[in-house]
Amino acid sequence: MDNRPIGLLDSGVGGLTVARELLRQLPNEEIVYIGDTRRAPYGPRSSEQIIEFTWDMVNFLLSKNVKMIVMACNTATAAALTEVKEKLDIPVIGVILAGATSAIQKTKDKKIGVIATQASIRSGEYQRTINFKSSSIEVTSLACPKFVPIVESNEMHSDIAKRVVSETLAPLVGKVDTLILGCTHYPLLRSLIQETMGEQVRLIDSGAETVRDISVLLNYFLLNSEERQKCQHRFYTTAGVDSFREIAEKWLKLEPLHIEHAEIESFNKEK
């Protein structure tokens, strides 16, 4: 039995979609979450910057004595997962493999769409992973740079959000039967995405799929099987606490939440 918490990192609030699924599937596990909201979005940034920022978050989580790190961010996964895994002696899990695998299983017409940040699309990780597993699948990728700012500004239910989602996804409508939400922010726009793509299109939440893999790994190695009276989840943001709290409480349906501001650059030590 391992009572240490699970660490989750994301460029902002998007990783809360992974946290919610983790809380549902693994209620006895404690979470330490860091969202680098001050420097979000990561999508337009260079690979070098994304790797640097990811290490800031990784080292912050290591200071909290976590037993596992979940990169609840597709952009960080695409840029930094391999490097971080090689340098740490605790499990590090990303969100791309699980999402790609699920999409392969769900598609009927072998036409999969991937929507993600510019950096994730530029990396080509989803297409490589899917085609490595099944070369016959046609993958269509689309960067959606306006989606993350909509979520981070808590405008998911606005008329602006509806228009942006509809206009952005227009090139994919009627072209795919399965769509990977390749950014953990995107499930917060799920209803608008589904409405635009049509009910016949299967949406794959890469973060939720990843939690299933986490559960399997914990069952074999690190599970805390002891039922807790109360888990002491901790959430940190590099920007304002109030705006983070508003989204987190609505999405996680947990009150009160332990949320603090964190300065994480100081944790970017020699790797």
C-alpha positions in Angstrom: 0.0 0.0 0.0 1.3 3.5 -0.9 -0.4 6.5 0.7 1.5 9.1 -1.2 -0.6 11.3 -3.5 -0.8 11.2 -7.3 0.6 14.3 -9.0 -1.2 15.8 -12.0 0.1 18.7 -14.2 -1.5 20.8 -16.8 -1.0 24.1 -18.6 -4.1 25.4 -16.8 -7.6 24.1 -15.8 -7.9 21.5 -18.5 -6.4 18.8 -16.4 -9.3 19.0 -14.1 -11.2 16.8 -16.5 -8.6 14.1 -15.8 -8.8 14.9 -12.0 -12.5 14.5 -12.0 -12.3 11.0 -13.7 -9.5 10.0 -11.3 -11.6 11.1 -8.3 -14.5 9.0 -9.6 -12.5 5.8 -10.4 -10.0 6.0 -7.5 -11.8 7.6 -4.6 -9.1 6.5 -2.0 -6.3 8.3 -3.9 -5.2 11.8 -3.0 -4.4 14.3 -5.7 -1.9 17.1 -5.9 -2.6 19.2 -9.0 -0.6 22.0 -10.5 -2.0 24.2 -13.3 0.4 26.7 -14.9 -2.5 29.0 -15.7 -0.2 32.1 -15.8 1.7 30.8 -18.8 -1.2 29.2 -20.6 -1.9 28.4 -23.3 1.1 26.2 -24.2 -0.1 25.5 -27.7 1.6 28.5 -29.5 4.9 28.0 -27.6 8.1 26.3 -28.9 8.9 22.7 -27.9 11.9 24.0 -25.9 9.6 26.3 -23.8 7.0 23.6 -23.3 9.7 21.2 -22.0 11.1 23.9 -19.7 7.7 24.7 -18.3 6.8 21.0 -17.9 9.9 20.5 -15.8 8.9 23.4 -13.6 5.7 21.5 -12.9 7.3 18.1 -12.5 9.8 19.4 -10.0 7.1 21.2 -8.0 5.1 17.9 -7.8 8.2 16.0 -6.8 8.6 18.4 -3.9 5.1 17.2 -2.7 6.4 13.6 -2.5 4.0 12.2 -5.2 4.2 8.5 -6.1 3.2 9.0 -9.8 3.0 11.9 -12.2 0.2 12.2 -14.7 0.8 14.6 -17.6 -2.9 15.7 -17.8 -1.9 17.9 -20.8 -1.6 16.6 -24.4 0.8 19.4 -25.3 3.2 18.6 -22.4 2.9 14.9 -23.2 3.8 15.4 -26.8 6.8 17.5 -26.0 8.2 16.2 -22.8 6.9 12.7 -21.8 9.8 10.7 -23.1 12.4 13.0 -21.5 10.7 13.1 -18.1 10.1 9.3 -18.0 13.7 8.6 -18.7 14.9 10.8 -15.8 12.5 9.9 -13.1 12.3 6.8 -11.0 8.5 7.0 -10.4 5.9 6.2 -13.1 5.0 9.0 -15.5 1.9 8.7 -17.7 0.8 10.8 -20.6 -2.6 11.1 -22.2 -1.9 10.5 -25.9 -1.5 6.7 -26.0 -4.7 5.9 -24.2 -6.7 8.3 -26.4 -5.3 7.0 -29.6 -5.9 3.4 -28.6 -9.5 4.0 -27.7 -10.1 5.8 -31.0 -8.8 2.9 -32.9 -11.1 0.6 -31.1 -14.2 2.8 -31.6 -13.9 3.8 -35.3 -16.0 1.9 -37.8 -15.1 3.7 -41.0 -11.3 4.0 -40.1 -11.6 7.8 -40.2 -10.3 9.5 -37.1 -10.1 13.2 -36.4 -7.8 14.8 -33.9 -8.3 18.2 -32.5 -5.6 19.7 -30.3 -3.3 22.7 -29.7 -0.9 23.9 -32.4 2.0 22.3 -30.6 0.3 18.9 -30.2 -0.7 18.9 -33.9 2.8 20.1 -35.0 4.4 17.2 -33.1 2.4 14.6 -35.0 2.3 12.3 -32.0 -1.3 11.3 -32.3 -1.0 10.5 -36.0 2.2 8.5 -35.4 0.7 6.6 -32.5 -2.5 5.7 -34.4 -0.7 4.7 -37.6 1.9 2.7 -35.8 -0.9 0.6 -34.3 -3.1 0.6 -37.5 -1.6 1.9 -40.7 -5.0 1.6 -42.6 -6.6 4.4 -40.5 -7.0 7.8 -42.1 -6.1 10.5 -39.5 -7.2 14.1 -40.0 -5.7 16.6 -37.6 -6.9 20.1 -36.8 -5.4 22.7 -34.5 -8.0 24.7 -32.4 -6.0 27.6 -30.9 -9.1 29.5 -29.7 -10.5 26.7 -27.6 -8.1 26.9 -24.6 -8.5 30.6 -24.1 -12.3 30.2 -24.0 -12.0 27.6 -21.3 -9.4 29.4 -19.3 -11.6 32.6 -19.3 -14.6 30.5 -18.2 -16.7 31.3 -21.3 -17.6 27.8 -22.2 -21.3 28.5 -22.3 -21.2 31.8 -24.1 -22.4 32.6 -27.6 -18.8 33.3 -28.5 -17.8 29.8 -27.6 -20.6 28.3 -29.7 -19.6 30.4 -32.7 -15.9 29.6 -32.3 -16.4 25.9 -32.0 -18.8 25.8 -35.0 -16.4 27.8 -37.2 -13.3 26.0 -36.1 -14.6 22.5 -36.6 -16.3 23.1 -39.9 -13.5 21.4 -41.9 -14.0 18.1 -40.0 -17.8 17.9 -40.2 -18.9 14.9 -42.2 -15.2 13.7 -42.6 -14.7 11.5 -39.6 -16.7 9.1 -37.5 -14.5 9.4 -34.4 -12.9 12.5 -32.9 -10.2 12.6 -30.3 -10.4 15.5 -27.9 -6.6 15.9 -27.9 -6.4 18.6 -25.3 -7.7 18.1 -21.7 -9.4 21.5 -21.9 -11.7 20.3 -24.7 -14.1 18.1 -22.7 -15.2 21.4 -21.0 -16.6 22.2 -24.5 -17.9 18.7 -25.2 -21.6 19.6 -25.7 -20.7 22.3 -28.3 -18.3 20.0 -30.0 -20.8 17.2 -30.2 -23.5 19.5 -31.4 -21.2 20.7 -34.2 -19.9 17.3 -35.3 -23.3 15.5 -35.0 -24.5 12.8 -32.6 -23.2 10.0 -34.9 -19.5 11.0 -34.2 -17.9 9.3 -31.2 -15.9 11.7 -29.0 -12.8 10.3 -27.3 -11.8 12.0 -24.1 -8.1 11.2 -23.9 -7.8 12.2 -20.3 -10.7 9.9 -19.2 -9.2 7.0 -21.1 -5.8 7.6 -19.4 -7.3 7.2 -16.0 -8.2 3.6 -16.9 -4.5 2.9 -17.5 -3.6 4.6 -14.2 -6.1 2.4 -12.4 -4.5 -0.7 -13.9 -1.0 0.4 -12.9 -2.0 1.3 -9.4 -3.7 -2.1 -8.9 -0.4 -3.8 -9.6 2.0 -1.5 -7.9 1.0 1.6 -6.0 -2.7 1.3 -5.0 -3.9 2.7 -1.7 -6.5 0.1 -0.9 -7.2 1.6 2.5 -10.5 3.5 2.7 -9.9 7.1 3.8 -12.1 9.1 6.0 -11.3 12.1 3.9 -8.8 12.7 1.1 -6.7 15.9 1.4 -6.6 16.9 -2.2 -4.5 19.9 -3.0 -4.7 22.2 -6.1 -2.2 24.8 -7.1 -2.3 27.5 -9.8 0.3 29.9 -11.0 -2.3 32.6 -11.6 -5.3 33.9 -9.7 -6.9 31.5 -7.2 -10.4 32.9 -7.5 -10.9 32.2 -11.2 -9.3 28.8 -10.9 -11.6 28.0 -7.9 -14.8 29.0 -9.9 -14.0 26.5 -12.7 -12.7 23.8 -10.4 -15.7 23.8 -8.0 -18.1 23.7 -10.8 -16.3 20.9 -12.7 -15.3 18.8 -9.7 -18.3 19.4 -7.6 -16.1 19.4 -4.5 -16.4 22.1 -1.8 -14.5 23.4 -0.2 -11.4 22.9 -2.3 -7.8 23.5 -1.1 -6.4 25.8 -3.7 -3.2 27.8 -3.4 -1.1 30.1 -5.6 2.3 28.6 -6.4 5.5 30.0 -7.8 7.0 27.0 -9.7 10.0 28.5 -11.6 12.1 28.0 -8.5 11.6 24.3 -8.8 13.2 24.0 -12.2 16.4 22.7 -10.7 19.3 20.9 -12.5 17.8 17.8 -14.1 
